[in-house]
């Protein structure tokens, strides 16, 4: 549990794109937060082919589904980002010290990370406070949406767009964010939490269909 808090703190320090479902208060770690300025001032890592490398931690619940949407949208938009993906879960016994060290090293190397929520066993059993869900404005618990193809990827996509802006990929950032905004504005594709019946796959397809450069007035 303590190790996961360290991971959460590291992700908070190194990432500019965290899912709304991943946002929560995390205990700080002296070893990771002693010099935040030097951490943030370091440039993101670029591969030999020119692509940026970003650590991805899908997390639990609908996290893997939302990250799949991000990867598919980035692929369709030809975003020059490669993900170094790591699956960490205390619930599914995927949070060994060795695994956590591997993830932390990835984040320290890449300087940028995108992560979903990592549940504790108590939260997974349904004892997660309803307060967090009210803050998110969700109409269904994320644990109940898992594997049902009904999760709303809006927050994760907009967060990923902010990440691209941080990487100075303004064109691709606008490409993704404008597509999301257009889909929402049109209102034809709405997931259940938006009062509709569209699936996550429907939303993904609509986003990809609307990936075009924003018109300048």
Secondary structure as the mmCIF struct_conf table of DSSP 4:
data_model
#
loop_
_struct_conf.conf_type_id
_struct_conf.id
_struct_conf.beg_label_comp_id
_struct_conf.beg_label_asym_id
_struct_conf.beg_label_seq_id
_struct_conf.end_label_comp_id
_struct_conf.end_label_asym_id
_struct_conf.end_label_seq_id
HELX_RH_AL_P HELX_RH_AL_P1 UNK A 2 UNK A 14
BEND BEND1 UNK A 16 UNK A 16
STRN STRN1 UNK A 17 UNK A 18
HELX_RH_3T_P HELX_RH_3T_P1 UNK A 20 UNK A 22
HELX_RH_AL_P HELX_RH_AL_P2 UNK A 30 UNK A 33
TURN_TY1_P TURN_TY1_P1 UNK A 34 UNK A 35
HELX_RH_AL_P HELX_RH_AL_P3 UNK A 36 UNK A 41
BEND BEND2 UNK A 42 UNK A 42
HELX_LH_PP_P HELX_LH_PP_P1 UNK A 43 UNK A 45
STRN STRN2 UNK A 46 UNK A 46
TURN_TY1_P TURN_TY1_P2 UNK A 48 UNK A 49
BEND BEND3 UNK A 50 UNK A 50
STRN STRN3 UNK A 52 UNK A 57
BEND BEND4 UNK A 60 UNK A 60
TURN_TY1_P TURN_TY1_P3 UNK A 61 UNK A 62
HELX_RH_AL_P HELX_RH_AL_P4 UNK A 63 UNK A 76
TURN_TY1_P TURN_TY1_P4 UNK A 77 UNK A 78
STRN STRN4 UNK A 81 UNK A 85
STRN STRN5 UNK A 89 UNK A 89
TURN_TY1_P TURN_TY1_P5 UNK A 90 UNK A 93
STRN STRN6 UNK A 94 UNK A 94
HELX_RH_AL_P HELX_RH_AL_P5 UNK A 97 UNK A 110
BEND BEND5 UNK A 111 UNK A 111
STRN STRN7 UNK A 113 UNK A 115
HELX_RH_AL_P HELX_RH_AL_P6 UNK A 121 UNK A 122
HELX_RH_PI_P HELX_RH_PI_P1 UNK A 123 UNK A 127
BEND BEND6 UNK A 128 UNK A 128
HELX_RH_AL_P HELX_RH_AL_P7 UNK A 130 UNK A 136
TURN_TY1_P TURN_TY1_P6 UNK A 137 UNK A 137
BEND BEND7 UNK A 139 UNK A 140
HELX_RH_AL_P HELX_RH_AL_P8 UNK A 142 UNK A 145
TURN_TY1_P TURN_TY1_P7 UNK A 146 UNK A 149
HELX_RH_AL_P HELX_RH_AL_P9 UNK A 154 UNK A 166
TURN_TY1_P TURN_TY1_P8 UNK A 167 UNK A 168
HELX_RH_AL_P HELX_RH_AL_P10 UNK A 170 UNK A 186
BEND BEND8 UNK A 188 UNK A 189
HELX_RH_3T_P HELX_RH_3T_P2 UNK A 192 UNK A 194
TURN_TY1_P TURN_TY1_P9 UNK A 195 UNK A 195
BEND BEND9 UNK A 196 UNK A 196
HELX_RH_AL_P HELX_RH_AL_P11 UNK A 200 UNK A 209
TURN_TY1_P TURN_TY1_P10 UNK A 210 UNK A 210
BEND BEND10 UNK A 212 UNK A 212
HELX_LH_PP_P HELX_LH_PP_P2 UNK A 213 UNK A 216
#
